[in-house]
Amino acid sequence: MDKKNSVLQAIVQQGMLPLCYHDDAAQVIAIVNTLYQAGVRVFEFTNRGANAAEVFAALLKVRDADMPELYLGIGTIKATEEAVVFLDLGADFVVSPTINPAVGNLVHAAGLLWIPGCMTPTEIYTAQQHGAALIKLFPANILGPGFMSAIKELFKGQLFIPTGGVDIEINNLKSWFDAGVCAVGMGSKLIDPKDTTALSDKTILALDLIKQARIK
């Protein structure tokens, strides 16, 4: 199986894509190691600061040495210049908050998974036209599970992952999975870079609740 499909399968199987940014490489490495020990096998580091490339490079080095089963992607990629930097570093997949077809073309050419962010049916259709196998519904707290329920028949077979405001709570998670998503993005509701003492327990809980939420 190629890397694009391997990453897609891993996200769907995990049912959750944790994501965060921090300027300090040691802090990010500690966070990702905690997630990995708790069972996470796919993680998105977000490109939201001046040190993002430097931190990502350090994270990849530790991943290769200590977390061999982890797929490590880069998020918040809006322009081709950003995409080139992180693809050259070795990102396993690329997540965008918007649809930039040029970014999609670069990621596809590298044989990797591109996950663009969409908020309307028109954007979803546009993302499909540019080969998006998985589409991020963003911001999820504004759209809500009702939006997913309303549009899923229009886009049969399309995989969706809501991100932004999804709660680690069984009713919220169940409403999303019942609506038809394949996984959920988990940012600040899961990871607080300033306080990671409960991260392991929260991660294990989140993964368990997602399993429960998927039961029909």
C-alpha positions in Angstrom: 0.0 0.0 0.0 1.3 3.5 -0.9 1.9 6.1 1.8 -1.2 8.2 0.8 -3.5 5.3 1.4 -1.6 4.0 4.4 -2.0 7.4 6.2 -5.7 7.7 5.2 -6.3 4.2 6.5 -4.5 5.0 9.8 -6.6 8.2 10.3 -9.8 6.3 9.7 -8.7 3.4 12.0 -7.6 5.8 14.7 -10.8 7.8 14.4 -9.0 10.9 15.6 -6.3 13.2 14.4 -4.6 15.1 17.2 -3.0 18.4 16.3 -1.1 21.2 18.0 1.7 23.8 17.7 4.3 24.9 20.1 7.5 26.9 19.6 9.6 24.6 21.8 10.8 21.4 20.2 11.4 19.6 23.5 7.8 20.4 24.5 6.3 19.1 21.3 8.4 16.0 21.4 7.2 15.3 24.9 3.6 15.8 23.8 3.9 13.5 20.8 5.7 10.9 22.8 2.9 10.9 25.3 0.3 10.6 22.6 2.3 7.7 21.0 2.5 5.8 24.3 -1.3 6.2 24.7 -1.9 4.7 21.3 -1.8 7.5 18.7 -0.3 6.6 15.4 -1.1 9.7 13.3 -0.4 13.3 14.4 -0.6 16.7 12.8 1.9 19.4 13.7 0.5 22.8 12.8 2.5 25.5 10.9 1.6 28.4 13.2 4.8 30.0 14.3 8.2 31.2 13.1 9.9 28.1 14.4 7.6 25.6 12.8 10.0 24.1 10.3 12.8 23.8 12.9 10.5 22.2 15.4 9.1 19.8 12.8 12.6 18.8 11.7 13.5 17.9 15.3 10.2 16.1 15.8 10.8 14.0 12.6 14.3 13.0 13.9 12.9 11.7 17.2 10.0 10.0 15.4 12.4 8.1 13.2 14.5 7.0 16.2 11.8 6.3 18.8 8.3 6.3 17.3 8.6 4.2 14.1 4.9 3.5 13.7 3.9 7.2 13.8 2.7 9.1 10.7 3.7 12.8 11.1 1.9 15.4 9.0 2.0 19.2 8.8 -1.1 21.4 9.1 -2.1 25.0 8.4 -0.4 24.9 4.9 -2.0 27.7 2.8 0.7 28.3 0.1 3.0 26.3 -2.1 6.1 27.9 -0.5 5.1 26.4 2.9 4.2 23.1 1.3 7.7 22.8 -0.3 9.5 23.4 3.0 7.7 20.7 4.9 7.5 18.2 2.0 11.3 18.5 1.7 11.6 17.9 5.5 9.7 14.7 5.1 6.0 15.3 6.1 3.8 12.2 5.7 0.7 14.2 4.8 -0.5 17.8 4.5 -3.5 19.5 6.0 -4.8 22.9 4.8 -7.4 25.3 6.3 -8.4 26.3 2.7 -8.4 24.9 -0.8 -5.3 25.9 -2.8 -5.2 23.6 -5.8 -1.5 24.4 -6.3 -0.8 23.0 -2.8 -2.9 19.9 -3.7 -1.0 19.4 -6.9 2.4 19.5 -5.0 1.2 17.0 -2.4 -0.3 14.7 -5.0 2.9 14.8 -7.0 4.7 13.6 -3.9 2.3 10.7 -3.6 0.9 11.9 -0.3 -2.5 12.7 1.3 -3.8 16.3 1.1 -6.6 17.2 3.5 -8.1 20.7 2.6 -10.5 22.5 4.8 -14.0 23.3 3.6 -17.1 25.1 5.0 -19.6 25.0 2.1 -20.9 22.4 -0.5 -19.2 24.5 -3.2 -15.9 24.2 -1.5 -16.4 20.5 -0.9 -17.1 20.0 -4.6 -14.0 22.1 -5.5 -11.9 20.0 -3.2 -13.2 16.8 -4.8 -12.3 18.2 -8.3 -8.7 18.6 -7.0 -8.4 15.0 -5.7 -9.1 15.4 -2.0 -9.6 11.9 -0.6 -10.3 13.3 2.9 -11.9 16.7 3.5 -11.6 18.7 6.7 -14.9 20.4 7.9 -13.7 23.6 9.5 -14.6 25.1 11.8 -16.6 22.2 13.2 -18.2 24.0 16.1 -19.8 26.5 13.7 -20.9 23.8 11.1 -22.1 21.2 13.6 -23.1 17.5 13.0 -26.4 18.8 11.4 -24.3 20.2 8.5 -22.7 16.8 7.9 -26.0 15.0 8.0 -27.4 17.5 5.5 -24.7 17.2 2.9 -23.6 13.6 3.1 -26.1 12.4 0.4 -24.7 15.0 -1.9 -21.2 13.6 -1.6 -21.6 9.9 -1.2 -18.4 8.1 -0.6 -16.5 11.2 0.4 -14.6 11.0 3.7 -14.9 13.9 6.1 -13.1 14.9 9.3 -14.5 17.8 11.4 -11.9 19.9 13.2 -12.3 22.8 15.6 -14.4 22.4 18.7 -15.1 18.7 18.8 -15.5 17.6 22.4 -14.1 14.6 24.3 -17.6 13.7 25.2 -19.6 10.6 24.1 -22.8 12.5 22.9 -20.8 15.0 20.9 -18.6 12.4 19.4 -21.6 10.1 18.6 -23.5 12.9 16.9 -20.5 13.4 14.6 -20.0 9.7 13.8 -23.7 9.1 13.4 -23.8 12.0 10.9 -21.2 10.2 8.8 -17.7 11.4 9.5 -14.8 9.0 9.4 -12.7 10.6 12.1 -12.5 13.8 14.2 -9.7 16.4 14.6 -8.6 17.1 18.2 -6.7 20.2 19.0 -7.0 22.3 22.2 -9.8 20.1 23.6 -7.2 17.3 23.9 -3.8 19.0 24.0 -2.9 22.0 26.3 0.8 22.6 25.7 1.0 24.5 29.0 -0.3 21.6 31.0 0.3 18.1 29.7 -0.2 16.2 33.0 -3.5 14.8 32.0 -2.7 14.2 28.3 -2.1 10.5 28.5 -5.4 9.9 30.4 -7.3 12.2 28.1 -5.9 10.5 25.0 -6.8 7.0 26.2 -10.3 8.3 27.1 -10.8 10.0 23.7 -9.7 6.9 21.8 -12.1 4.7 23.9 -15.0 7.1 23.5 -14.5 7.2 19.7 -14.7 3.4 19.7 -18.0 3.7 21.6 -19.3 6.5 19.4 -18.8 4.3 16.3 -21.1 1.5 17.6 -24.4 1.7 15.8 
